[in-house]
Amino acid sequence: MTDRQIPEDEQKEAEKYVLEKELNRPKTNILTVLKSYFIFSTSTLGLTVLVYFFLRFCFPDIAQKIEQIVLERPFLTLIIVWAIFHVIGFMVVLKQIVIGFVHLYQHYSPEEIRRNCLFKPTCSEYMLLAIEKYGLLKGVFKSFGRFRRCNGNTYSIDYP
């Protein structure tokens, strides 16, 4: 907790919020996460095929060299291409992945755990707000700072 003196009305408002607020339970569940990953994975496979045909059409010499490598070591080539496109894909959708994990936490965590937060908004709500306001890296960094402050026995209001 910080050293600043928290006004009593702010403490009461935050305490009421934490103890009486109806908890948001997002509709996200494990099945929707698996479906999303399946869509993501098949999309990266489709992208791989599109890139191959683009190379074959625009740069036939490069495509021919790639075909030789594939014929020599097909399994290794498949794994490398799959890994490259997954890494690129994860970098593109990483924000949605982190938000999805927060939604899974909100969906499955017990009420007792979620009501342990002493802040308005709660720590999971703060993380979503911080990511939306500051972007993924800075939002996650600010959220971890907030998690460290969420201890003690003083309720407080703390928006990103």
Backbone bond lengths (Angstrom), bond angles and torsions (degrees), N, CA, C in turn:
res aa  C-N    CA-C-N  psi(-1)  N-CA   C-N-CA  omega(-1)  CA-C   N-CA-C  phi
1 M - - - 1.448 - - 1.518 108.81 -
2 T 1.283 116.74 151.13 1.461 120.14 179.63 1.517 110.35 -80.77
3 D 1.337 115.96 168.21 1.459 121.18 -178.19 1.528 112.89 -83.32
4 R 1.324 118.21 -5.76 1.458 119.38 -176.09 1.518 110.67 -69.82
5 Q 1.315 115.63 147.39 1.463 121.98 179.33 1.521 107.70 -80.94
6 I 1.325 117.33 124.68 1.459 122.22 -176.85 1.523 108.10 -96.54
7 P 1.340 117.19 124.99 1.466 119.95 179.65 1.526 111.26 -59.04
8 E 1.320 115.78 146.79 1.460 120.85 -176.21 1.528 111.96 -63.67
9 D 1.343 118.16 -37.81 1.465 119.96 179.44 1.532 110.87 -65.87
10 E 1.337 117.15 -35.48 1.466 120.49 176.53 1.526 110.39 -66.65
11 Q 1.333 116.73 -39.62 1.464 120.42 178.19 1.527 110.80 -63.20
12 K 1.334 116.59 -42.58 1.466 120.52 -179.04 1.529 111.22 -66.98
13 E 1.323 115.95 -40.88 1.470 119.37 178.51 1.522 110.54 -63.10
14 A 1.323 116.81 -44.99 1.463 120.63 179.85 1.526 110.97 -65.66
15 E 1.332 117.46 -40.73 1.464 120.92 179.50 1.526 110.57 -62.94
16 K 1.324 116.94 -44.43 1.465 120.59 178.33 1.522 110.60 -61.98
17 Y 1.326 116.29 -42.03 1.458 121.24 179.41 1.525 110.30 -60.34
18 V 1.321 116.36 -48.71 1.469 120.84 -175.63 1.530 111.46 -67.29
19 L 1.320 117.04 -42.23 1.463 120.08 -173.14 1.525 114.08 -85.19
20 E 1.334 118.49 -26.55 1.457 120.07 -174.01 1.527 114.65 -112.80
21 K 1.307 117.52 -12.60 1.463 120.24 -176.99 1.525 110.45 -65.13
22 E 1.327 115.43 138.12 1.454 119.41 174.28 1.522 107.98 -70.66
23 L 1.327 116.00 127.43 1.461 120.11 -176.57 1.517 110.89 -75.25
24 N 1.316 115.59 134.70 1.455 121.98 176.85 1.521 108.73 -77.67
25 R 1.306 117.18 124.56 1.461 122.72 174.84 1.527 107.61 -115.35
26 P 1.349 116.95 94.98 1.469 119.42 -178.90 1.521 111.44 -57.83
27 K 1.317 116.21 154.41 1.452 121.47 -179.20 1.531 112.37 -74.12
28 T 1.310 116.91 -4.87 1.463 121.19 178.56 1.524 109.50 -63.01
29 N 1.324 115.89 139.58 1.458 120.93 172.66 1.527 108.54 -146.91
30 I 1.300 116.61 -179.83 1.467 121.06 -176.12 1.529 110.94 -59.66
31 L 1.320 117.52 -40.07 1.461 120.80 -178.42 1.528 111.26 -62.68
32 T 1.327 117.83 -42.78 1.462 119.35 179.09 1.528 111.04 -66.93
33 V 1.341 116.74 -33.19 1.468 119.76 176.81 1.523 110.04 -66.20
34 L 1.332 117.15 -44.02 1.464 120.43 178.95 1.531 111.47 -64.33
35 K 1.333 116.36 -39.87 1.467 118.95 176.83 1.525 110.94 -63.26
36 S 1.334 116.05 -41.36 1.469 119.59 178.66 1.525 110.99 -63.58
37 Y 1.333 116.95 -40.88 1.463 119.38 178.38 1.520 110.41 -65.42
38 F 1.333 118.04 -40.18 1.462 120.89 178.18 1.528 110.42 -60.59
39 I 1.321 116.90 -44.35 1.468 120.76 177.79 1.526 110.21 -62.56
40 F 1.324 116.51 -44.16 1.465 121.10 178.27 1.524 110.93 -60.43
41 S 1.325 116.64 -46.03 1.462 121.28 -177.00 1.525 111.47 -65.59
42 T 1.324 117.08 -43.99 1.466 118.78 178.62 1.530 111.03 -68.51
43 S 1.313 116.89 -31.00 1.468 119.71 176.33 1.520 111.19 -65.70
44 T 1.335 116.75 -40.90 1.463 118.69 178.67 1.521 110.80 -67.21
45 L 1.331 117.10 -35.10 1.464 120.24 176.29 1.523 110.02 -65.26
46 G 1.333 116.57 -43.82 1.468 119.88 177.21 1.511 111.95 -63.06
47 L 1.310 116.84 -39.28 1.460 120.70 176.83 1.522 111.39 -63.24
48 T 1.316 116.65 -38.85 1.459 121.12 176.99 1.528 110.64 -59.66
49 V 1.322 116.53 -45.78 1.467 121.19 179.68 1.530 110.28 -63.96
50 L 1.347 117.29 -42.74 1.463 120.33 178.91 1.531 111.70 -61.84
51 V 1.317 116.32 -42.15 1.467 120.05 178.87 1.518 110.22 -63.36
52 Y 1.331 116.86 -40.93 1.464 120.06 178.62 1.524 110.80 -60.60
53 F 1.345 116.98 -47.65 1.465 118.96 -179.23 1.526 111.77 -67.55
54 F 1.316 117.64 -33.16 1.459 120.68 174.90 1.526 109.96 -62.48
55 L 1.315 116.32 -46.93 1.471 119.67 177.88 1.523 111.12 -61.65
56 R 1.319 116.03 -42.33 1.483 120.11 -178.88 1.523 111.23 -63.13
57 F 1.332 116.42 -36.11 1.461 120.22 -178.33 1.527 111.08 -80.34
58 C 1.333 118.12 -45.68 1.463 121.78 -173.94 1.524 113.85 -89.66
59 F 1.321 116.96 -32.24 1.463 121.07 -176.96 1.530 109.23 -133.60
60 P 1.339 117.27 74.98 1.465 119.93 -174.50 1.538 113.59 -61.94
61 D 1.331 118.01 -31.16 1.468 119.82 179.73 1.531 110.93 -65.10
62 I 1.328 116.27 -44.13 1.470 120.27 178.84 1.525 110.05 -65.31
63 A 1.328 116.23 -41.75 1.463 120.28 179.80 1.527 110.73 -62.26
64 Q 1.324 116.59 -38.01 1.462 119.73 179.50 1.533 110.90 -65.76
65 K 1.329 117.11 -41.13 1.471 120.03 177.38 1.528 110.89 -64.66
66 I 1.334 116.27 -38.76 1.466 120.06 177.58 1.525 110.34 -63.54
67 E 1.347 116.64 -41.50 1.463 120.35 179.04 1.526 111.18 -62.42
68 Q 1.329 117.84 -37.21 1.468 120.68 177.49 1.526 110.54 -63.74
69 I 1.335 116.32 -43.58 1.470 120.04 179.12 1.520 110.36 -63.65
70 V 1.334 116.62 -41.62 1.459 121.02 -179.65 1.529 110.37 -63.12
71 L 1.337 117.11 -40.84 1.458 119.88 -179.68 1.526 111.44 -67.26
72 E 1.336 117.39 -33.17 1.464 120.52 179.66 1.531 111.59 -73.61
73 R 1.328 117.45 -43.52 1.474 122.32 -177.31 1.526 109.97 -139.28
74 P 1.311 117.62 75.43 1.472 119.50 -173.78 1.536 113.62 -65.70
75 F 1.334 118.13 -41.97 1.460 119.87 -176.61 1.519 111.42 -67.50
76 L 1.321 116.18 -44.08 1.464 120.49 179.03 1.528 110.77 -62.58
77 T 1.321 116.70 -41.93 1.464 121.06 178.90 1.530 110.76 -62.30
78 L 1.318 115.87 -43.82 1.470 120.33 179.37 1.526 110.33 -60.38
79 I 1.322 117.53 -45.04 1.471 121.21 -179.42 1.522 110.51 -63.92
80 I 1.317 117.95 -43.48 1.467 121.29 -178.72 1.524 110.78 -64.40
81 V 1.323 117.01 -46.97 1.466 120.40 -179.44 1.525 110.18 -64.10
82 W 1.341 117.21 -43.13 1.462 121.30 178.44 1.526 110.15 -59.93
83 A 1.333 117.07 -44.90 1.469 121.03 -179.10 1.528 111.20 -64.24
84 I 1.316 117.63 -43.29 1.465 121.28 -179.63 1.529 110.31 -60.74
85 F 1.324 117.03 -47.81 1.460 119.51 -178.02 1.528 111.62 -70.65
86 H 1.316 118.29 -30.89 1.461 119.65 175.59 1.528 110.64 -67.85
87 V 1.321 117.10 -42.52 1.467 119.57 178.88 1.522 110.34 -62.26
88 I 1.324 116.86 -45.96 1.467 120.89 178.36 1.535 109.80 -61.81
89 G 1.318 116.11 -44.45 1.461 120.46 -179.87 1.508 112.53 -63.66
90 F 1.342 116.98 -42.34 1.464 119.73 178.51 1.517 111.13 -63.69
91 M 1.318 117.47 -35.94 1.461 119.65 178.80 1.527 110.28 -65.01
92 V 1.329 116.73 -34.49 1.456 121.02 -179.44 1.532 111.32 -72.58
93 V 1.324 117.39 -39.60 1.470 120.80 -173.89 1.534 113.38 -108.83
94 L 1.321 117.95 16.81 1.458 120.97 -176.55 1.530 112.24 -60.38
95 K 1.310 117.48 -37.20 1.471 120.30 179.23 1.528 110.08 -60.72
96 Q 1.336 117.28 -44.67 1.452 120.42 179.54 1.532 111.29 -66.86
97 I 1.335 116.97 -32.43 1.466 120.60 178.79 1.531 109.91 -65.83
98 V 1.333 116.86 -46.42 1.467 120.56 -179.96 1.529 110.18 -63.62
99 I 1.322 117.18 -43.88 1.467 120.64 177.75 1.531 110.33 -61.66
100 G 1.332 116.60 -38.64 1.466 120.59 177.05 1.518 112.50 -62.29
101 F 1.341 117.19 -39.96 1.465 120.10 177.37 1.531 111.43 -65.90
102 V 1.329 117.33 -37.96 1.468 119.83 176.77 1.531 109.32 -64.23
103 H 1.321 117.43 -41.75 1.464 120.62 178.19 1.531 111.02 -63.99
104 L 1.343 117.10 -38.78 1.468 119.11 176.20 1.530 110.73 -62.22
105 Y 1.330 116.15 -42.92 1.473 119.85 176.62 1.523 109.97 -58.99
106 Q 1.325 117.23 -47.23 1.467 120.13 -178.77 1.523 111.42 -63.98
107 H 1.319 116.92 -32.29 1.469 120.75 -178.09 1.530 111.77 -74.42
108 Y 1.333 117.40 -43.56 1.462 121.05 -170.52 1.533 115.48 -100.95
109 S 1.319 119.64 -18.71 1.468 119.02 -175.76 1.524 110.33 -72.08
110 P 1.334 116.38 142.86 1.470 119.93 179.89 1.529 111.78 -66.78
111 E 1.311 114.74 153.78 1.462 120.61 -178.27 1.525 111.73 -59.65
112 E 1.327 118.09 -36.74 1.460 121.01 -179.04 1.531 111.28 -60.34
113 I 1.304 116.34 -40.29 1.473 120.25 179.68 1.529 110.03 -69.74
114 R 1.312 116.41 -43.83 1.465 119.31 -177.37 1.524 112.39 -68.50
115 R 1.314 117.71 -25.90 1.462 120.64 179.58 1.527 112.20 -86.15
116 N 1.323 118.85 0.24 1.467 121.75 177.15 1.522 112.23 -75.04
117 C 1.318 117.58 -19.14 1.460 120.66 -179.77 1.529 109.15 -66.04
118 L 1.314 115.70 138.91 1.469 120.98 -176.57 1.525 113.05 -101.35
119 F 1.312 117.48 9.42 1.451 120.59 -173.27 1.514 112.78 -115.99
120 K 1.306 114.24 156.10 1.463 122.78 166.75 1.514 105.41 -114.12
121 P 1.302 120.86 120.38 1.458 130.13 -7.31 1.536 110.99 -71.96
122 T 1.339 115.39 164.65 1.460 119.23 -179.79 1.528 109.49 -63.98
123 C 1.324 116.02 166.89 1.467 120.16 -175.24 1.531 112.42 -60.95
124 S 1.328 117.65 -40.59 1.467 118.91 179.75 1.531 110.70 -68.83
125 E 1.344 117.57 -38.29 1.465 120.38 175.87 1.521 110.11 -65.32
126 Y 1.338 116.52 -39.07 1.464 121.70 178.27 1.531 110.26 -59.88
127 M 1.341 116.14 -43.77 1.465 118.98 -179.12 1.526 110.86 -61.13
128 L 1.317 117.11 -43.65 1.468 119.71 178.62 1.532 110.86 -62.77
129 L 1.330 116.95 -43.28 1.469 120.61 179.09 1.529 111.49 -65.32
130 A 1.334 116.89 -41.47 1.464 120.70 -178.56 1.531 111.17 -66.77
131 I 1.322 117.29 -40.47 1.474 120.15 178.16 1.518 109.72 -64.70
132 E 1.323 116.31 -41.50 1.469 119.91 179.34 1.530 111.20 -65.28
133 K 1.335 117.13 -39.56 1.459 120.61 -175.70 1.527 112.98 -79.82
134 Y 1.338 117.02 -43.90 1.460 120.55 -171.59 1.521 114.72 -106.73
135 G 1.322 118.21 -7.78 1.450 119.97 -173.96 1.521 109.70 94.22
136 L 1.311 116.14 174.16 1.457 120.69 -170.82 1.529 113.19 -65.77
137 L 1.320 118.26 -56.52 1.465 120.28 -173.35 1.523 112.96 -63.95
138 K 1.305 117.23 -51.65 1.459 120.24 -178.79 1.532 110.59 -67.75
139 G 1.328 117.69 -36.86 1.461 121.24 178.95 1.523 112.20 -64.28
140 V 1.332 117.34 -43.48 1.464 120.57 177.89 1.526 109.77 -66.83
141 F 1.329 117.65 -41.22 1.467 121.35 178.45 1.525 110.66 -60.28
142 K 1.337 117.28 -46.29 1.468 120.93 178.92 1.534 110.56 -64.81
143 S 1.323 116.97 -35.31 1.466 120.54 179.75 1.521 111.45 -66.05
144 F 1.319 117.41 -39.74 1.462 119.28 178.23 1.525 110.85 -66.41
145 G 1.329 117.26 -35.02 1.458 120.00 173.78 1.528 110.74 -62.85
146 R 1.299 115.55 -38.80 1.467 120.68 178.03 1.524 110.80 -66.52
147 F 1.342 118.36 -40.72 1.465 121.35 178.83 1.525 110.70 -59.80
148 R 1.330 116.68 -37.51 1.465 120.22 179.41 1.531 111.20 -67.19
149 R 1.327 116.81 -31.55 1.470 120.36 -179.70 1.524 112.61 -80.47
150 C 1.318 117.80 -15.30 1.469 121.90 -174.19 1.519 110.33 -83.67
151 N 1.307 115.13 69.91 1.464 120.90 173.76 1.521 107.36 -151.57
152 G 1.280 116.48 175.40 1.454 119.02 -178.28 1.512 110.89 96.23
153 N 1.334 116.19 -151.61 1.459 119.60 -177.69 1.521 113.24 -140.20
154 T 1.334 117.60 19.33 1.459 121.44 -179.06 1.521 109.96 -110.86
155 Y 1.331 116.14 120.87 1.458 120.79 176.25 1.523 108.81 -75.43
156 S 1.346 115.73 148.46 1.455 119.66 -177.48 1.514 110.45 -154.05
157 I 1.322 115.22 162.34 1.469 121.28 174.81 1.529 106.26 -107.49
158 D 1.333 115.28 129.57 1.466 120.11 -175.55 1.527 108.82 -150.74
159 Y 1.321 116.10 99.99 1.472 120.73 177.54 1.531 109.25 -97.61
160 P 1.337 116.76 150.47 1.482 118.35 177.86 1.514 111.75 -68.07
